[in-house]
Amino acid sequence: MTGFRFIHEHKFQTKNTSATFYNGFNLQFPKMFGLKTAKAKDITRLVYKRNHMLEIWALRNTRHSKREIVKWISEID
C-alpha cells in the first residue's frame, strides 16, 4: 500500500495483440473514488494517469480550487 492507492506489478495482455504479454503495473483506487483500474507498462506513465484521474475526480466531487487539488495530489507521494 502506498498512500491512497494500491500498485501491483503484473503481466498483462493488450487488446491489440492476441499472443503478446507485457510486464507492467496495475493501479487500483479505493472504492470510495469510484475510479476504474489503470494499467501502464511503466511506473512513470501510471503515475501520470493516476494524477490525471484524481484531478478530474477532485474537480467533479469537491469544491477545492485547481491549485489545492494539485497540491493534494503532489502530497500523495
VOVOVO-173512 format. One record per atom (N, C-alpha, C): chain; atom name; x, y, z. Coordinates in pm, whole numbers, always signed. Layout:
BEGIN
+--------+-------+--------+--------+--------+
! chaine ! atome !     px !     py !     pz !
+--------+-------+--------+--------+--------+
!      A !    CA !      X !      Y !      Z !
...
+--------+-------+--------+--------+--------+
This chain:
BEGIN
+--------+-------+--------+--------+--------+
! chaine ! atome !     px !     py !     pz !
+--------+-------+--------+--------+--------+
!      A !     N !    +86 !   -118 !     +0 !
!      A !    CA !     +0 !     +0 !     +0 !
!      A !     C !    +89 !   +123 !     +0 !
!      A !     N !    +61 !   +214 !    -91 !
!      A !    CA !   +138 !   +338 !    -97 !
!      A !     C !    +40 !   +454 !   -102 !
!      A !     N !    +26 !   +526 !     +5 !
!      A !    CA !    -65 !   +640 !     +8 !
!      A !     C !   -209 !   +597 !     -7 !
!      A !     N !   -277 !   +649 !   -108 !
!      A !    CA !   -419 !   +626 !   -129 !
!      A !     C !   -447 !   +527 !   -240 !
!      A !     N !   -351 !   +447 !   -278 !
!      A !    CA !   -374 !   +355 !   -389 !
!      A !     C !   -293 !   +228 !   -370 !
!      A !     N !   -328 !   +128 !   -447 !
!      A !    CA !   -254 !     +3 !   -449 !
!      A !     C !   -193 !    -14 !   -587 !
!      A !     N !    -65 !    -46 !   -592 !
!      A !    CA !     +2 !    -69 !   -719 !
!      A !     C !    +54 !   -211 !   -720 !
!      A !     N !    +21 !   -284 !   -825 !
!      A !    CA !    +66 !   -421 !   -841 !
!      A !     C !   +147 !   -433 !   -968 !
!      A !     N !   +259 !   -503 !   -961 !
!      A !    CA !   +334 !   -533 !  -1082 !
!      A !     C !   +279 !   -666 !  -1135 !
!      A !     N !   +258 !   -673 !  -1265 !
!      A !    CA !   +196 !   -794 !  -1320 !
!      A !     C !   +226 !   -808 !  -1468 !
!      A !     N !   +188 !   -920 !  -1524 !
!      A !    CA !   +194 !   -942 !  -1668 !
!      A !     C !    +54 !   -922 !  -1721 !
!      A !     N !    +43 !   -856 !  -1838 !
!      A !    CA !    -89 !   -837 !  -1896 !
!      A !     C !    -82 !   -848 !  -2047 !
!      A !     N !   -196 !   -873 !  -2105 !
!      A !    CA !   -208 !   -889 !  -2249 !
!      A !     C !   -285 !   -768 !  -2302 !
!      A !     N !   -233 !   -706 !  -2407 !
!      A !    CA !   -302 !   -589 !  -2462 !
!      A !     C !   -418 !   -633 !  -2550 !
!      A !     N !   -509 !   -541 !  -2575 !
!      A !    CA !   -623 !   -570 !  -2661 !
!      A !     C !   -581 !   -582 !  -2807 !
!      A !     N !   -473 !   -515 !  -2845 !
!      A !    CA !   -430 !   -511 !  -2985 !
!      A !     C !   -371 !   -643 !  -3033 !
!      A !     N !   -304 !   -713 !  -2946 !
!      A !    CA !   -238 !   -838 !  -2988 !
!      A !     C !   -292 !   -954 !  -2906 !
!      A !     N !   -304 !  -1067 !  -2970 !
!      A !    CA !   -365 !  -1180 !  -2901 !
!      A !     C !   -265 !  -1268 !  -2827 !
!      A !     N !   -138 !  -1266 !  -2866 !
!      A !    CA !    -43 !  -1359 !  -2804 !
!      A !     C !    +73 !  -1289 !  -2735 !
!      A !     N !    +71 !  -1157 !  -2726 !
!      A !    CA !   +183 !  -1084 !  -2667 !
!      A !     C !   +149 !  -1043 !  -2525 !
!      A !     N !   +237 !  -1078 !  -2433 !
!      A !    CA !   +222 !  -1039 !  -2294 !
!      A !     C !   +330 !   -937 !  -2258 !
!      A !     N !   +294 !   -843 !  -2171 !
!      A !    CA !   +386 !   -739 !  -2128 !
!      A !     C !   +394 !   -739 !  -1976 !
!      A !     N !   +508 !   -698 !  -1925 !
!      A !    CA !   +519 !   -671 !  -1783 !
!      A !     C !   +473 !   -527 !  -1764 !
!      A !     N !   +401 !   -503 !  -1659 !
!      A !    CA !   +352 !   -368 !  -1637 !
!      A !     C !   +303 !   -349 !  -1496 !
!      A !     N !   +228 !   -244 !  -1476 !
!      A !    CA !   +179 !   -206 !  -1345 !
!      A !     C !    +28 !   -183 !  -1351 !
!      A !     N !    -37 !   -215 !  -1242 !
!      A !    CA !   -181 !   -204 !  -1230 !
!      A !     C !   -208 !   -122 !  -1105 !
!      A !     N !   -286 !    -18 !  -1119 !
!      A !    CA !   -318 !    +69 !  -1007 !
!      A !     C !   -466 !    +55 !   -973 !
!      A !     N !   -497 !    +26 !   -848 !
!      A !    CA !   -635 !    +15 !   -803 !
!      A !     C !   -662 !   +123 !   -701 !
!      A !     N !   -768 !   +199 !   -724 !
!      A !    CA !   -809 !   +303 !   -631 !
!      A !     C !   -901 !   +246 !   -525 !
!      A !     N !   -905 !   +305 !   -406 !
!      A !    CA !  -1006 !   +265 !   -309 !
!      A !     C !  -1145 !   +285 !   -369 !
!      A !     N !  -1240 !   +204 !   -328 !
!      A !    CA !  -1375 !   +208 !   -385 !
!      A !     C !  -1443 !   +343 !   -369 !
!      A !     N !  -1407 !   +420 !   -268 !
!      A !    CA !  -1471 !   +550 !   -245 !
!      A !     C !  -1453 !   +646 !   -362 !
!      A !     N !  -1346 !   +627 !   -441 !
!      A !    CA !  -1323 !   +714 !   -556 !
!      A !     C !  -1412 !   +678 !   -674 !
!      A !     N !  -1452 !   +554 !   -683 !
!      A !    CA !  -1533 !   +511 !   -796 !
!      A !     C !  -1460 !   +515 !   -929 !
!      A !     N !  -1329 !   +502 !   -925 !
!      A !    CA !  -1247 !   +508 !  -1047 !
!      A !     C !  -1207 !   +368 !  -1091 !
!      A !     N !  -1194 !   +351 !  -1222 !
!      A !    CA !  -1152 !   +223 !  -1277 !
!      A !     C !  -1003 !   +200 !  -1250 !
!      A !     N !   -964 !    +76 !  -1265 !
!      A !    CA !   -823 !    +39 !  -1253 !
!      A !     C !   -746 !    +97 !  -1371 !
!      A !     N !   -625 !   +144 !  -1346 !
!      A !    CA !   -539 !   +195 !  -1452 !
!      A !     C !   -424 !    +98 !  -1473 !
!      A !     N !   -383 !    +81 !  -1599 !
!      A !    CA !   -271 !     -6 !  -1632 !
!      A !     C !   -171 !    +71 !  -1717 !
!      A !     N !    -44 !    +39 !  -1699 !
!      A !    CA !    +61 !   +101 !  -1780 !
!      A !     C !   +183 !    +10 !  -1781 !
!      A !     N !   +264 !    +27 !  -1885 !
!      A !    CA !   +385 !    -55 !  -1900 !
!      A !     C !   +498 !     -6 !  -1811 !
!      A !     N !   +494 !   +121 !  -1770 !
!      A !    CA !   +598 !   +171 !  -1681 !
!      A !     C !   +535 !   +256 !  -1571 !
!      A !     N !   +605 !   +268 !  -1461 !
!      A !    CA !   +552 !   +335 !  -1342 !
!      A !     C !   +534 !   +485 !  -1366 !
!      A !     N !   +616 !   +545 !  -1449 !
!      A !    CA !   +604 !   +689 !  -1477 !
!      A !     C !   +471 !   +719 !  -1545 !
!      A !     N !   +438 !   +639 !  -1645 !
!      A !    CA !   +311 !   +657 !  -1716 !
!      A !     C !   +192 !   +632 !  -1623 !
!      A !     N !   +206 !   +535 !  -1535 !
!      A !    CA !    +99 !   +503 !  -1442 !
!      A !     C !    +74 !   +619 !  -1345 !
!      A !     N !   +180 !   +679 !  -1295 !
!      A !    CA !   +166 !   +793 !  -1203 !
!      A !     C !   +102 !   +911 !  -1277 !
!      A !     N !   +140 !   +933 !  -1402 !
!      A !    CA !    +79 !  +1040 !  -1482 !
!      A !     C !    -71 !  +1016 !  -1497 !
!      A !     N !   -109 !   +892 !  -1530 !
!      A !    CA !   -251 !   +858 !  -1543 !
!      A !     C !   -325 !   +878 !  -1411 !
!      A !     N !   -262 !   +831 !  -1302 !
!      A !    CA !   -323 !   +845 !  -1170 !
!      A !     C !   -348 !   +991 !  -1136 !
!      A !     N !   -249 !  +1075 !  -1158 !
!      A !    CA !   -263 !  +1217 !  -1125 !
!      A !     C !   -377 !  +1280 !  -1205 !
!      A !     N !   -385 !  +1245 !  -1333 !
!      A !    CA !   -490 !  +1299 !  -1420 !
!      A !     C !   -628 !  +1253 !  -1372 !
!      A !     N !   -641 !  +1125 !  -1341 !
!      A !    CA !   -769 !  +1070 !  -1295 !
!      A !     C !   -811 !  +1133 !  -1162 !
!      A !     N !   -718 !  +1151 !  -1070 !
!      A !    CA !   -750 !  +1211 !   -941 !
!      A !     C !   -788 !  +1359 !   -956 !
!      A !     N !   -721 !  +1429 !  -1047 !
!      A !    CA !   -754 !  +1570 !  -1069 !
!      A !     C !   -896 !  +1584 !  -1122 !
!      A !     N !   -932 !  +1503 !  -1219 !
!      A !    CA !  -1068 !  +1508 !  -1273 !
!      A !     C !  -1169 !  +1472 !  -1164 !
!      A !     N !  -1140 !  +1367 !  -1088 !
!      A !    CA !  -1230 !  +1327 !   -980 !
!      A !     C !  -1251 !  +1441 !   -880 !
!      A !     N !  -1142 !  +1504 !   -839 !
!      A !    CA !  -1150 !  +1611 !   -738 !
!      A !     C !  -1224 !  +1734 !   -791 !
!      A !     N !  -1203 !  +1768 !   -918 !
!      A !    CA !  -1275 !  +1881 !   -976 !
!      A !     C !  -1425 !  +1857 !   -980 !
!      A !     N !  -1465 !  +1733 !  -1002 !
!      A !    CA !  -1608 !  +1698 !  -1010 !
!      A !     C !  -1672 !  +1678 !   -873 !
!      A !     N !  -1594 !  +1635 !   -775 !
!      A !    CA !  -1651 !  +1592 !   -648 !
!      A !     C !  -1615 !  +1675 !   -526 !
!      A !     N !  -1536 !  +1779 !   -544 !
!      A !    CA !  -1501 !  +1865 !   -431 !
!      A !     C !  -1517 !  +2011 !   -471 !
!      A !     N !  -1504 !  +2098 !   -375 !
!      A !    CA !  -1510 !  +2242 !   -403 !
!      A !     C !  -1373 !  +2306 !   -398 !
!      A !     N !  -1269 !  +2226 !   -396 !
!      A !    CA !  -1133 !  +2279 !   -389 !
!      A !     C !  -1093 !  +2343 !   -521 !
!      A !     N !  -1002 !  +2440 !   -511 !
!      A !    CA !   -950 !  +2503 !   -632 !
!      A !     C !   -853 !  +2408 !   -701 !
!      A !     N !   -826 !  +2436 !   -826 !
!      A !    CA !   -731 !  +2352 !   -900 !
!      A !     C !   -595 !  +2351 !   -830 !
!      A !     N !   -555 !  +2464 !   -776 !
!      A !    CA !   -426 !  +2474 !   -706 !
!      A !     C !   -424 !  +2383 !   -583 !
!      A !     N !   -532 !  +2381 !   -506 !
!      A !    CA !   -541 !  +2295 !   -388 !
!      A !     C !   -540 !  +2147 !   -428 !
!      A !     N !   -606 !  +2117 !   -538 !
!      A !    CA !   -609 !  +1978 !   -587 !
!      A !     C !   -471 !  +1932 !   -629 !
!      A !     N !   -401 !  +2015 !   -703 !
!      A !    CA !   -266 !  +1980 !   -747 !
!      A !     C !   -175 !  +1960 !   -627 !
!      A !     N !   -190 !  +2044 !   -525 !
!      A !    CA !   -110 !  +2029 !   -402 !
!      A !     C !   -143 !  +1897 !   -333 !
!      A !     N !   -272 !  +1863 !   -322 !
!      A !    CA !   -315 !  +1738 !   -261 !
!      A !     C !   -255 !  +1618 !   -334 !
!      A !     N !   -261 !  +1619 !   -467 !
!      A !    CA !   -208 !  +1509 !   -546 !
!      A !     C !    -57 !  +1498 !   -527 !
!      A !     N !    +13 !  +1611 !   -524 !
!      A !    CA !   +159 !  +1607 !   -508 !
!      A !     C !   +199 !  +1554 !   -371 !
!      A !     N !   +113 !  +1568 !   -272 !
!      A !    CA !   +144 !  +1521 !   -137 !
!      A !     C !   +117 !  +1371 !   -119 !
!      A !     N !    +50 !  +1309 !   -215 !
!      A !    CA !    +23 !  +1167 !   -206 !
!      A !     C !   +152 !  +1086 !   -202 !
!      A !     N !   +247 !  +1125 !   -284 !
!      A !    CA !   +373 !  +1053 !   -289 !
!      A !     C !   +467 !  +1104 !   -182 !
+--------+-------+--------+--------+--------+
